[in-house]
Amino acid sequence: MPARFTALCASGSLLCLIAFGMAWVMVLSATPAARISLWLILFVGPWLLVLRGVLRTQPATLLYSSLLALVYLLHGGVIWWTDPIRSNWGLLEMALALGHILSTGLTIRQLGR
């Protein structure tokens, strides 16, 4: 696979994770209205820190973002395992995080050659 395609997949999965995180905090979870801004900073803020580097395909930032995606993979797994009502959303978060991890890993591998 060319590095350009895998970098596009990494960027796309990151943008989907940002959109999912915003939807999770504002709509899908039972977050009180007074705490939405705090949870947006905590849940989406880390992604915004690495967004520029992932869009520019910087290998170090791709590595950091894939390590950060592990936390969201665990969050999705916990939601999937413990909450039968929102288990499908947990699976979606797990799929997005795993897709980001795999695409960043393939991009770093292709750039190293």
C-alpha positions in Angstrom: 0.0 0.0 0.0 1.3 3.5 -0.8 2.1 5.7 2.2 -0.2 8.4 0.8 -3.2 6.1 1.1 -2.4 5.0 4.6 -1.7 8.6 5.6 -5.1 9.5 4.3 -6.7 6.7 6.3 -4.9 7.8 9.4 -6.1 11.4 8.9 -9.7 10.2 8.2 -9.8 7.9 11.2 -8.5 10.7 13.4 -11.2 13.1 12.1 -13.8 10.4 12.7 -12.6 9.9 16.2 -12.8 13.6 16.9 -16.4 13.7 15.5 -17.3 10.6 17.5 -15.8 12.1 20.7 -17.9 15.3 20.3 -21.0 13.3 19.6 -20.4 11.0 22.6 -20.0 13.9 25.0 -22.9 16.0 23.7 -25.5 13.5 22.6 -24.7 9.8 23.3 -23.7 9.8 26.9 -25.6 11.2 29.8 -23.3 14.2 30.4 -24.9 17.0 32.5 -25.2 20.2 30.5 -23.0 22.1 33.0 -20.1 19.7 32.4 -20.2 19.3 28.6 -17.4 21.8 28.0 -15.1 20.2 30.5 -15.7 16.7 29.0 -15.1 18.0 25.5 -11.7 19.4 26.6 -10.8 16.1 28.3 -12.2 13.7 25.6 -11.5 15.6 22.4 -8.7 17.9 23.4 -5.9 15.3 23.2 -6.8 14.6 19.6 -6.6 18.3 18.7 -3.0 18.4 20.0 -1.9 15.8 17.5 -4.2 16.8 14.6 -1.7 19.1 12.8 1.1 16.5 12.9 -1.1 13.7 11.7 -2.4 15.8 8.8 1.2 16.6 7.8 2.2 13.0 8.2 4.9 13.5 10.8 6.2 10.1 12.0 6.7 11.1 15.6 3.2 12.5 15.8 1.7 9.5 14.1 3.3 7.3 16.8 2.0 9.5 19.6 -1.5 9.5 18.2 -1.5 5.7 17.8 -0.5 5.4 21.5 -3.3 7.9 22.4 -5.7 5.8 20.4 -5.1 2.9 22.8 -6.9 4.8 25.5 -9.9 5.2 23.3 -9.7 1.6 22.3 -9.9 0.7 26.0 -12.8 3.2 26.5 -14.8 1.6 23.7 -14.1 -1.9 25.0 -15.3 -0.9 28.5 -18.5 0.6 27.1 -19.0 -2.4 24.9 -18.5 -4.8 27.8 -20.4 -3.0 30.5 -23.2 -1.0 28.9 -25.7 -3.1 26.9 -27.7 -0.1 25.8 -24.6 1.7 24.3 -22.6 -1.4 23.3 -22.8 -0.6 19.6 -21.3 2.8 20.2 -18.5 1.1 22.1 -17.9 -1.2 19.1 -17.8 1.8 16.8 -15.3 3.6 19.0 -13.1 0.4 19.1 -13.3 0.1 15.3 -12.3 3.7 14.8 -9.4 3.5 17.3 -8.1 0.2 15.9 -8.4 1.6 12.3 -6.3 4.6 13.4 -3.7 2.4 15.1 -3.3 0.2 12.1 -3.2 3.0 9.5 -0.7 5.0 11.5 1.5 1.9 11.9 1.4 1.2 8.2 2.1 4.8 7.4 5.2 4.9 9.7 6.4 1.6 8.1 6.0 3.0 4.6 7.7 6.2 5.4 10.7 4.4 7.0 11.5 2.7 3.7 
